[in-house]
């Protein structure tokens, strides 16, 4: 016999009343406002450990519910206090966006609607929002208005989708059904040595093979060497391999270098290669007037990877892949199955995202893109990105004017790579023989690595690292509408303060 009272109790827990939802939401939004309003005053990184965090959390499997306020208390006391604060204005590590309040609320609403954007019939209005925002993104970067695109989890998935389309378009057609073993020639992909590791990872997963991604040397500004690119393609053709794709970087993750798109597009056409642009970091730099000239010829690309969850300041996850030829993408990903067959709908309504990417189930990522662009506007985003570029250039100026730091790469977008060069290393470096210089460089690398760890533990500012031409580099990326030139001054002051303490203990 069904126990009605028990069912009512369960329904209350899983399907709370509107009044209860309002109460929870008000408390959660109050906490959100409190957190964002005080984020500048918090240490960027917590002084903690995995064990300490586990000790703060109740690890027992919960059989009975706890009060919502208790959940918020745990969020406030453990998750906020023991997290790295990616929205902090001096969070310069990696390529990390701060997120925005309006997008956070959009994620709440998207989860409330719980739309699954597989096809138009699954989520009519949500699919139209995604198609619209993809059109806006094409306009932002100057891409073909007839191109296709969709949102994916991030740049890694976008690069993988692009490489899959390149393989389908340029390799023998039987590879789609019979696999890589059906191709008599080894497939080759070309990218600079500064290209994100997701390209090689995608090649491995797609059966192309990591070793068949030829990494081309870079010039003094960390851009791909065009002469070496052409030589590698010709060499592979002579050896009986099959070149299929060249990847250009619209902002590398190490230095922010921007490969010359016009010249690479001509090389791609000359050798009949798929031309892919990885703009996961720098793609939305197109919104900044000073960076616009870098994007000349992006419309020549066959595919472009972008990350709105980077320079559109959105919370993760939200990547994007664009294809200039929708049919090339459809030929790669379309797959017929009775349980997905669309019946009785016109062309627009028969549309399915599963025909253009690897996923079937897809969350409503487009809502936060739409709400940000509508609620903030392109002009404000353009000004914020331009300000980020100016902050990075200002920091480069500070370093060049100092006598205790030096730049290790030029600033092109908003990434800056440099190192601490105290007097005890500077003099010996200037006078050392080539063999002796190597030893001093190793000591300087070790010093900067210790400095980086000390800075992160200090909590006032946060940098990450890179290795450039064999040397350890302190690396920062400005990607935050909260960051000001004063924060760049504070970063240098923090480094000097932490370095002084470090030298006392060394």
Steps between C-alpha positions, in 0.01 A plus 500: 500500500631846408584723794359840396650692792848370420455591132393851597811537714725388213320733260560790739874427501535456124233747392500785754233768507552835323538663844778256594677557168487877553644461847790285375564727202504817708752348739717370216496832312586686820802273542593551133484879542704485821768287332533708185493822699798392713703303246771767467564484874554124511831316456513362146609155614428321831769369730361149537539135403286218366486344847388823667219543248381142543497548877268799460248300297259240633597190301215275611239409239197716590194286573287788624475860373667797666372855510581714194664761721743234621595431139565871447707511818720223361529688171597819684732345756668230292454549126549877496769514767699207359477580128726681258308815407510515121307828494761681713654793310853366561427144391747502209558125476417294191227640269232549761188713470320642805144413400223760524200532730252513212644178355484331840131579513465377142647165604242482779219564253644257244513226764145588605371457144724192460484513122693230312618656175527190285267623226238767437213274607669439836532867593351733237562839664837400649624373162401830338691688773810293424469551125459874557800531733715298259406753231605784734835330565561468125439874472734576791800324345415578135423143393288381209134577568401167338727298731368245748589475866403383845605522862714224651667450837815697417793556266626143525170359373482772233847409374408133496183569300699710252763229454227240448348716226843553344564126495163431335553776241861429401558127562358226275123467567520137614684612815164606647366144502805276485738696722857625469630160386309547173722793405819397321668830581592642840292809578692812601390807698716814539513742790759711675689374803294749705166341407273378780544133592133431421589483130743210551253339740224523240730347238567207732129443569407527131754242387722755326764455769687746719823440309329610178440850634813673371596780734662780304761730656406856592674830430634748753142617575376141551301496176517202264794502261337510156805378306531196725127436467521489121813284512333249734191470277713449189722248677198296611348507154825372348519226765154373405306637797167683476497855643144583605493797738692803625415660834559872558501653846290808564686553825716224648450401862866549593576845360185620320677489162269541201597304188478684164160385375524649150823321413387171656170509311694535174722205591192293586342577162826429318525149646126430527504485881217560746574833668406502870540799732529432873359819650404348835707762684524796264195467273283757673791741494335596171275723711796723593574764234877472553495123436261502203774508230628161623175339383541587135430184293327309780208468259727275289509235775314172459439486874553717808511394864391759757442512875228742610588386854830681460489848346125544511551468876245217527507222760604156377403304308446667165719436196404551137586345164425671167516331156509704181332214309204355693487197270860405584404490868179310431685239295726447803248474782159406356391149589161345438316311772127435531486647852633833368312510169311828458146449370252746351694826529616762252871565438551762773316293758679180395831654604716292737821606674610136514570529125776758566684377808587193707238542774139389513391632841595869527426747777361848431838678485367763260279670758793656688652617171171657394433661840854641519494648149149641543544610862850650472538583132792468264630852567567431869668168417717671240613761753572235763713290263687809381570584864639149556739552208607835642567348844730237349685762297531718810653210692748441218598868530548466877726197453708666228551805720603291801850380583392176671265340243519424129251403230544159337248550218332799338144583602260465208163450667456482879757235601832611648805277558792623709735405781658641811864590442657607830842664505674186623411328171510796264871578535620140462272451196650800325860382551464120482642284223246298294559188715487694825189690390305173477561425866392848605186472284410176678542669837286790378231256384497337844480840669200608289325169560536548876380859459189385314405253772563759771283755317213253461514409869514867596152549356507864388572424133510182293717413198557178309807388307633421152824371355632715216805393301596278792468771766250506788264795468256668733183533294188707544183558301271801543144386434287679755279808482590567868875528434647851485850638431535538878470122532801468271694727735388288795613182323854634458504622860379157618777327307766729648365455852481120467845490333654688793356246745615216275856628480524511878426126515712397198 
